[in-house]
Each structure stands twice: as C-alpha cells, then as structure tokens.
Amino acid sequence: MENKKPLILISNDDGVSAKGINELIRFLRPLGDLVVMAPDSARSGNGCALTVNAPVHYRLVHQEEGLSVYQCSGTPTDCVKLARNTVLPREPDLVVAGINHGDNSAVNVHYSGTMGVVIEGCLNDIPSIGFSLDSHDPEADFTPCEPFVQEIVRKVLDAGLPPLTCLNVNMPAVADIRGIRVCAQARGNWVREWECCPRANGANYYWLTGEFVNHDPEDDTRDHWAIRQGYIAVTPTTVDMTAYDAMRRISELLATDPEAGFRGK
Amino acid sequence: MENKKPLILISNDDGVSAKGINELIRFLRPLGDLVVMAPDSARSGNGCALTVNAPVHYRLVHQEEGLSVYQCSGTPTDCVKLARNTVLPREPDLVVAGINHGDNSAVNVHYSGTMGVVIEGCLNDIPSIGFSLDSHDPEADFTPCEPFVQEIVRKVLDAGLPPLTCLNVNMPAVADIRGIRVCAQARGNWVREWECCPRANGANYYWLTGEFVNHDPEDDTRDHWAIRQGYIAVTPTTVDMTAYDAMRRISELLATDPEAGFRGK
C-alpha cells in the first residue's frame, strides 16, 4: 500500500445526483482514488434488495484524475456487486455509502439502502462504512460533518474493522457536533405507517409514511438517543444475524437432537 | 387464547400464486385462522425493501371460513406492514413466510424477501418464522416438510420466541428428512455474480446470477451444511444487528470519549 493511494468504492441510495453523495466525494477526494457506482435515481428504503428479474445497466458519467463516477439502473446492493465485478481494477480498500439524507439508526438499518451498500461490502470482507445525516432536506448542510467523516475514514483505512463487522454512522444535523459515541442499535418500531391515497374507481391505495417510536428508556445511550443529543452515533453492525443467545433455548424447543452439533461463534 | 384460534399472518416473496405459499396455507389451515397478504408477483431478492415512491395497493382474492387471501402490489415487507394496519382485526399471534422456492440460509438472510417478512414481524414483537425449501423448482414437492412445518409452528405458537429473535428455517428437498438442527448462519459469499446481457446499440447490461461459496470448514455445523446433510436447519436470527463483541474496539478507535456511555445488551 505504500506509494499507492487507497481505492475507495462509493455508493448511496439517494441516487448519483443527490447532494449527500457529492459532498461525500468532496470530503474523500484527499484520501484516495474514488470509484463511484450509484443508482440513477432515488432508491430509499431498498434495504439489501437485488434486481433479479431484469438486467442491470451502468454507464460512466464523469471521469477525472482519481475519480470515476458511474450511474447504475440497479439497487444500492447491485451497485456494489456490479462495480466489484466490472469497473474496479481490484477489490477496494473501503466501501463507503452515503451521505444519506435521513437517519438510518435503530431499526432503520434493516430498510436502509445505504446500509445495503455497507452490508454488501462487509459480506465480501471489505471494511465498509455508511454515513447518514439526520435531515431529509435535499439541501441539508453537510459541512459540520466533514472533519468527522474524514477522521473515521482515515482511521478505518488504517486499522481495518473486525471480521463480519461494518459501521452505521448517523450524524446530527447541527452546527456544533458534540463528538463521536459508539452505540448499540436502538430498540423501537414504526407506527401509523400508511396514509390513504384516494383514487377514482379504486380502493385500498396507500402511501408509506409513519413515525418511529423509540422503546429505549430516556437515559439510554443507544444510537437514536445519541444523535438527538448532538453526537455522531457509530453503531458497529454485524452481518452475522445468528441469535447466539437464543440457540440453546430454540434447540431445546425444536431440535430433534438438542445436543447435536451446534456451536457458538 | 382458550376458545380462540390463533391468528396467523402469512406472506412470501414468490407471489400469491406460487406453489410454496399455497402448500404453506394447506399445512397451517388446521392450526389457526389465516390471513394471507402476499405480493401479486415474484419479489425474490427484495430483502427488507419498502415501497416509498409509489402507493401500494391490495385487494381480496379469496375468502372462506378461517382463510382470507389478499394480493398486494408492494414488497414482502410492505405486505406485513399493510396487513397489520388494514385487514387484520388485531395483531397476529404469528407471522409465517414462505414456503420459499430456494434456500435462504447463510448470507441469503440479507437478500431474502421471505426473511423480509419475518424481520418485519419480529421488529413488531410478533413471533415470526420463515420457511424455505432448497429447490427452485416451481413444482417442487413440499409434502415431506408438512409434519415439520406444523410441529415448528405449533411449538412457537405455544412457547413464543425470545425478544428480537425470529426463525429462519431452511429445509432440504429430499423425501427422507433426517430431523431438525438448530444452527448458526453459515459464512461465505457469492462469486461470479453477473452474466453479460448483450443488447443492440447498448453496452454494460448484466443479469444477476452467481454461485455461493461456503467459507466454513467441511465438518462445520452451520445452516448451509445442515441442509446439505438432509437436516432442516433452524437458524435463530436476531433483528438487533449491533456487533456487541466489537463495541469496545471500535470505541477505542473512534469515540471522542471511549469511556462514555455505551453498554452491552
């Protein structure tokens, strides 16, 4: 790696023309050679979705020294898979997603296309980080985040991340960020999720909407809380979804031979 | 619950007309009142994707005593959200997804629309189970699975599941199932994922394809292995993706005050 700049793959779920990804590109330009493969339009809420029933297409939209930008017809996860198999000269040293317009803390990790990018990188043993800003404003100010984004990326490029572990970084939309906290994923769920969408001669049309209800106690220190206190919340996130704590109990409940075979991590 | 049949919400990602979901309905008819809300067409690889840029629509397609079947224009996750907020008279006692045409063990948990259904149920504190058969044959024989599916559903209806924990059940496509094993999620990744799709006057069109490479040792006992040995693999799956084991290390690397606040489960 001496004499060679790190190779960083960037994607997002708001689409290649969103302000967030273009700010991210600006922040990371000094840190490596950047290859961007991002959806051609907004793909929010895509989770780890794949495109299986149609071909996926990409094309180069911008190129200069140390930066290539491709747009892709697929999902955020498709973008990572496609870039790794086509335009990248080698495995990237880092996958970075974002900066998302909107908070991806708590249960949103499951729905987030931003985290879809990150999980895909992680599943392929590439250190991977997703950045999100707690504002849906298309013209949100990302400037206060710049030094933090650069510091996190620099340190992860240097130290790597543990196996099967990626980072879900959620940032408050405030001028005075209080610092970085490492947090667990907040507990909670979405309520009042549908808004009726009347249609002439049709019934049962609904728009997805909703409010997140945090189930944590008020003095909790999980990610959703930390952002609201003005901290950047870094949630170490595993791609091994096994509920190890529950294995013994589930084995006693269901296994035909509860003593057979299973083991911990 | 005495004198009242359990209320079971069923969905899938292969669409309401797939053989797998209709077999599942047949298996579960004796066990409760069934409400089916399933996608109107195949939604494989949808993960936990949501429909955010268009309204979602549902309609009743079949009704008889103890069984209502709705089809929905949305994703598998949309189906659960929509059913809970519209057609269900109360929270269901159980969410069941499948039976999927194809294995959802190992890393496939992230891409699976079947598991998208299950994760959505679990995030709302409803015991939730996904069933998948290790065969993509649209006419696959699900009959050998019947007693196992019924037994697992009966036991979970009776005992519930631990908080934040759902089940990813993958079944071998064999006549003589050897039994049920409780397993961890196998390690591995997908390779050779794209097949070029030539198009007149166009370049860079690709179909998603690929092969899964299992990284576990040959004598491992994780889910992908167990299915191939003829066992039903039950993988207890958590919706809390926090990498608790990595929190201390990430905190020392990144937190501005590594001693502040964070706690374990």
Interface residues (C-beta under 8 A of the other chain):
Chain A: A42 S44 G45 N46 G47 C48 A49 L50 T51 V52 N53 P55 V56 H57 Y58 R59 T75 T77 D78 K81 L82 N85 T86 V107 V109 H110 Y111 G116 I119 L123 N124 D125 E151 I152 K155 V156 A159 L161 P162 L164 T165 L167 G179 I180 R181 V182 C183 A184 Q185 R187 N189 W190 E193 W194 C197 R199 G202 A203 N204 Y205 Y206 W207 L208 T221 A226 V234 T235 P236 T237 T238 V239 D240 M241 T242 A243 Y244 D245 A246 M247 R249 I250 S251 L253 L254 A255 T256 D257 P258 A260 G261 F262 R263 G264 K265
Chain B: A42 S44 G45 N46 G47 C48 A49 L50 T51 V52 N53 P55 V56 H57 Y58 R59 T75 T77 D78 K81 L82 N85 T86 V107 V109 H110 Y111 G116 I119 L123 N124 D125 E151 I152 K155 V156 A159 L161 P162 L164 T165 L167 G179 I180 R181 V182 C183 A184 Q185 R187 N189 W190 E193 W194 C197 R199 G202 A203 N204 Y205 Y206 W207 L208 T221 A226 V234 T235 P236 T237 T238 V239 D240 M241 T242 A243 Y244 D245 A246 M247 R249 I250 S251 L253 L254 A255 T256 D257 P258 A260 G261 F262 R263 G264 K265
